[in-house]
Amino acid sequence: MSNLQLTNSLSRKKEIFKPIDPKKISLYACGPTVYDNPHVGNARSLVVFDVLFRLLRAIYGPNVNYVRNITDVDDKIIEASKKNKKNINEITHEVTKVFHENCKSLNCLKPTVEPKATDHIKEMIEMSSSLISKGYAYENKGHVYFSVSSFKNYGKLSNKNLEELKAGSRVEISDLKKNPMDFVLWKPSEDNDPGWDSPWGKGRPGWHLECSVMSEKYLGKNFDIHGGGLDLIFPHHENEIAQSCCNNSTDSFANYWIHNGFVTINKEKMSKSLGNIITISDAVKKYSGQVVRLSLLSAHYSQPLDWNDELLQNHKNTINKWYNLYEKTKEENILNISDTLLDDLNTPGFIAKIHELYNNANNGEQKSRSLFNSACRLIGLFNISKEQWEQFKKSNIQVSEEYILKQIAERTKAKKDKNFDLADKIRKDLLDQGIIIEDQQDKTLWKLK
């Protein structure tokens, strides 16, 4: 048994992780709905569960089955198609391509399986039919609804009873439902919308059903860990539990539920609806995937993380400093010094430990140097060489070498004229643009920040 502890949203406490089968660990994380390019808020979940995947592999070996789905049929996709006057397949293909590029930029490992919702429609129809036959769901005018009152544990994950959920929910209102809280498993499709033949007419699945079907297909009726953002607890994950437990006659679905906190801007959740998003593509272009990744890991995954230029600049400086000790070393087993990471994925504590290893290595400890490199790689850093990192910094500088040399010449003249205020201003302006200048005897050299 490992020393890994995780905060389980189901019990609302930290628990020692006890896998169903230590030889085959199972992890499911909710992936993107591919209607628009992913933003930094989406990236947090990607990076958090990538670190968990890496840690589980470090503990249990390669037999970790990580499933992360792609939702490629959804009301949001249909809306985006109509708004942009684009074919649905074109939108899902384009956004999925960008998503995969983002995963690569952030150095996220590929999941074991990445199922698409549209490849599992048959199984979704089968689960809906099964829930109807068992008395947990009903059909009305081509709609199939799950009857929430039929599942006695509904609300256990979100820690609310049915009345509390009803009062605070934003559920779809429909006269076709027996209970306002009932949720859709299958709905009719309009003529030009995506649709599949079913016993209830041409239609498409509900979002909650998709994840239940795909997780069961690849991980079984009961598996180890299910993860996603905090906003998925209700209704998405609550509904997954209800329909899966009822269909499979089981008391549990996933044993551990892990939820990451929001990325905020000025203390407001980053979201497309608020219009305050920064796309992953823009963030990595400006700061690099490693800087974005380290910034996302700088707060505990369960806490909110406020996104700002100061946060990113600090971590850019850190990565830049750490590359001084970059080397291609054989991977060290660092689990014996990973107690902070084993304690509920405490990445801020682990980053502090990497700083400590860096300082020790800087003082000549060779063992610390190889441990430092291995520790960086365990959380997904150092995926490019030092030369590639320097090249990225150069490509990111917005000014030419000719401009830099001209500024240095002006500063030299200002110092000669004893105009030290101007000389200081030129130095600061260059620093703001990522250029450090150093005076050495009778000449001035420059380097990238």
N, C-alpha and C positions, 0 to 999 in steps of 0.2 A: 504493500500500500504506500502511495506517495504522501508527501507532506503538503500537497496542494490543497489550499482552502479557497472556496469561492462563496461569495454572498449569493444565496439562493432567493430570488424574488418570491418564490412560493412560500418559503418559511420565514422570509424577511430576517434571516440571520446568516452568519458565516458558518459554513459547514466543511468538514473534511471531504474531499472528493473521493467517492467510492464507486468506481466504474462497474457496470453490469458485467463486463468481460474485459479484464486488463489486457487481453491479447487483441481486442478489437474495440477501440474507443470510438464513440459516435457523437458527432457534433453537427448541429444544423443551425445556420444563421440566415435570417431573412435577407434576401438580396434586393436588387433595385427593381422598381417598376419603370420600364424603359420608355418614358414619354418625353423626357427632357434631360439635358446633360447633368450629371451628378454634381452636387456642390460639396463644400467642405464639411457640412453637417453630416452628409451621407458617408464621407470619407472616414469619420471617426469610428463608426461601426465596422467598416472594412478593416481598419488598422487594428482595432482592439481584438477582433476575433482572429485576425492573422497572427497576432502575438500569442493568443491562447492556443491556436493551432501549432505554432512553433514550439511552445512550451510543452504541450502534450506530447509532441513527437520527441522532444528531448528527454522526457520522462519515460514514455512507453515504447519508443521506437517508431518505425515507419507505419505501423498498422493503425493509423488514426484516420477514420473515415469522415471527412469534412464535406458536408453538402451545403452549397449556397445557391439558391434558386434565382431564376430570372422570371419576373412577372411580365409576360408579353401579351396579355389580354386583360384589359381593365378599362373602366369608364374614363380615366384620365388620358389614356392613350387615344381613345376614340375622340375625346374633346380636342386633344392636340392635333389630331389628323384633320378635323373639320376646321379648326382655327388656322392652321398653317396650309390648308388645301394640299395636303400630302397624303399619299397612300399609307395605310397603317403599317404594312410590312416595311416600307421605306423608313418610316420613323423608328420602328423597333430595331431595325438593322443598324441604322446610323447611331442611335443612342447606345446600343449594346457594344458597338465598335469603340465608341468614345469611352465607355465604362471599362472595357478591357485595357485600353491604353492607359487610363487612370490607374488601374490596378498595377500595371507594370511600372508606371512612374513612381508609385508609392511603395514599390518592391513588395507587393502582397503575393504570397505563394498562390498558385492555382489550387482551387479546392479539388478534392478527390472527384467529385461529381458536380456539374453545374446544370441541373435540369431546367428546361423551359416549360412553362405552364401549358403552352399549346401542344406540347408533345404528350400530354397526359390527360387529355379530355375524356378518353374512354374510361379511365379509372375514376375520374371525377363524377361521371354519370353513374358509374357502378356504386360509388359511396353514397351518392344522393338517393339512389333507389333503395339501397340497403337501409339507410336511416328512415326512409318512409315505411318500409316493411316492418321495421322494429318499433315503430310508433314514436320515433323521435323527431320526425319531420312530416310536413304535409304539403300538398300541391294545391295551388289556387290560380286559375287562369294562366297557366304556363310558368308560374313562379313556384319554386320549391323553397320553403322556409324551414329553418331549424326551430323547434319549439323549446325555447329557453327554460320554461317551467318544468320540462321533463328531466332536466339535469340538476340534481340536488346540490351539487358543488359549484354551481355557476356563481362567479364572483370571488372565488377563493384566491386566484392569482392577484387580482386588483384589490383584494381585502375589503370588498364592499358587498352588501346584500343587494338583492334585486331592486328594492325600492330606492336605495341610494343611487344605484346605477341608472335607474330610470330618470331620477330627478336631475342628474348631472350629465346625461348622455346627449350625443348629437346623432341619434340613430335615424335611419331613413323612415319617414312617416309614410304609411300606406294603409288603406282600408282593407287590403287583401290579407293583412296579418291578423292572427288571433290575439296576439299580444304585441304591444309596441316594441318590445325588446327583441322579438324574434328576428333572426338575421337570414339573409338570402344565401342559399346554396346554389341556386340556378335561376337565371332570369331570361325572359324572351329577348331576342335580338331584332332590331329593326332591319328592314330589307338590306340596306347597304353596310350594316355593321357586321363585324365578325360573328359567325354563328355556326353551330354544329347541330346535327339532328339528334334528338333525344326523345324519350318517351313522352315528354311534355311539350314537344314542338321544337322548332329551331331556336337555339339560345346559346348562352355562354355561362361559364361558372362564376360564382362569387369568389372574391379575393381570399377569404379565410379558408375556403375549401381547398384551394390550390396548394397551400403549404402543408395541410394535413395529408393530402394524397402523396405529395412528392417526398415528404419526410418519411412516411410509412414505407413507400416503395424502396427507398435506398437505405433506410436505417432500422426499419421494423416498427412494430406497434408500440414498443417501449424502448427509448434510447437515453443516452447519458445527458447531453446538454443541448438546450435550445437557446439561441441568443437573438438579440436585436436591440433597436433603440427603445428608450424609455416610453416613447409615444405609442409603441406597439402593444404594451401590456393590455390596454383596453381600447377598442374591442378585439383587435386582431388575435392576440395570443390567448385571451380568455375564450374566444370562440373556437380556436383550434383545439384547445383542451376539451371543450364540451363535445364537439362533433366526433373527435377521435376516440375519446373514452367511451362514449355511447355506442359508437359503431363497433368498437373492438371489445366491448364488455370488460374494460380494464379500469383499474383505480387510478392509474397514472399514465401520462403520455411521455413527457420528458421529465427526468428526475431532477435536473438542475436548470433553473431559468436565470439567464444572465442578461442584464439590461444596461446599456451605456447611456450616460447623461447627454444633454444637448450641447451643441456648439452655439454660443451666443455672440451677438454683436451689440455692444452697448446694453448688455444684460437682457436682450430680447432674443428668443430662439431664432436661429437662422432657418428660414423656410421660404419656399417659393411663394407662398400665399402672402407673406409680409413684404416680399420683394427686396429682401436684404441679403441675398445670397452672393457668395463668391464661388465660382465653379472650381472644381479640382484642377481642370486644365489651366486656368489662369493662375492659380496659386502655385502650381509646380513650375510653370514657365518663369514666374518671377523669382521664386525662392529655391526651387529644386524639390524633388520628391522627398529627399532625406530630411530637409528642413521642415517641410510640412508634416512629415511622419513624426519626427521628434517633438514638434510642437503639439501634435495631437496626443502624444503620450506623456506630456509634461504635467498633466493633472490626472488624478485617479479616474479611471473610466466611469465610475458611478456618479461623479460630480460634474456640474456644468463647466465648460471651458470657454472663456471669453476670447474671441479672435481679434487680434489687432497687430499692427505693424511692429510694435515694440516686442511682442512675444516672438514674432518671426525673426526679427533682426537679432535678438538675443540668441536664438537657437541656430541661426546662420553662423554667428560668431563662434558658437560652441562646436558645430560641425567642422568649421574651418580650423579651429584649434586642434580638434581631435585628429584631423587628417595629418598632422605633424607626426603622429605615431602610427599611422596606417601601415600595415604590412600583411602580405599573404602568408599567414601562418596556418599550421595545422590546427584544426578546431580543438580547443581545450574543453574538457567536461567542466562546466562552470555551475552545475546544479548545486554543488556543495557551498557555493557562495551566492546562490540565488534565492536566499530565504525571503528577501523582500518581494521578489516576483512570485514566489510560491504562496505568499500571503495575499490572496485575493488580487493577483495581478497588480501589485503596487509598483507601477512603472515610475512614479516620481522618486520613490525610494531606490529603485534599481538604477535610475539615471544618476542619482547622487553617488551610488557605489561605483559607477563607471568613471565619474569625475575623480573619485578617490584612487582608482586603479591608474588613471591617467597621471595623476600627481606622483604616485609611487614609481611608475614606469619612467617618468621624466627625471626621476632621481636615480635612474640607472638599473632599476630592478627588471631584469629580462623576463622573469616569470610573470610579473605584473603586466608587461607589454603584451605578451601573447594572451593573457587572460582578458586584458582590456579589449583587444581586437575581437576575441570570441564573444565577449559580453555585448559589444556593439552589434555583432552579427546575429546574436540571439533575438534581439528586438528589431531586426530587419534593417540595420544600418550597414554602411560600408559595402554596398552592392556595386559600387563603381570604383575604379582605381583612383589613386591620387592624381594621376595625369588627367583622367576624365573629369575629376572634380575641378581641377585648375582650368580646364577647357570650358567647363560650364560657367565658371565665374567670369572668364574673359568674354564669353558670348553674351553674358548678362550685363556687361558694362555698356552704358548708353553713350559713352564718349569715346572719341578716337585717340590714338596715341599722339597724334599731331596736336590735338587740343591739350592733352596733359602736359606735353613738353612746352607748349606755349605758356601755359599757366605757371609752370615751374620757372620759366625765364622771367615772367612778370614778377613773380615772388622774389626771385634773386635780386632783380632791380629794386624792388620795394625795400628789401632789407638793406641794400647798398645806400639807398636814399634815406635810411632810418625811418621809413614809413612802416612801422611794425604792425600797426592796426590792419593795414592792407595785406601784409604778409600773412598775418594770422587768419584773415578772412579767406584768402586764397587756399590756405591749408585746410580750413574747415569746409569750404565749398567742395574741394576735391574729396575729402573724407565722406561727405554726404553722398557723393556719387560713387563710393566704394573704392576710392584710391587713397592709399597711405603713402605719404612722402617722408623720406628720412634724409637728414643732412649728414653727409660724411666728408669730413675735412673740406676740400674745395669743390665738392659736387653734391648734387641732390639726386637721390634715387627714388623710384616709385615702385609700388607693388600693389596687388589687389588686396582688398580688405578681407 
